[in-house]
């Protein structure tokens, strides 16, 4: 290793590049070293991987119905937020 040390903040900034294999060797070595000494960042990386996996799984069929176990209040809140972003702030989506 080159002696370069990463902070937790730097590690978080480069997680996508790390997982995509896009980091140059020196940065990847620093990243791997940091993971070897920082259990919090290991937990963060595992959580990021799982979130990415779940996001990809959820987007597999964008026209699929929302699963039955998703609370109606959550569905309504998401639809309301989407309507507001689209500029339609006239109220809840029915």
HELIX and SHEET records of a PDB file:
HELIX    1   1 UNK A    8  UNK A   13  1                                   6    
HELIX    2   2 UNK A   15  UNK A   20  1                                   6    
HELIX    3   3 UNK A   25  UNK A   37  1                                  13    
HELIX    4   4 UNK A   39  UNK A   58  1                                  20    
HELIX    5   5 UNK A   72  UNK A   85  1                                  14    
END                                                                             
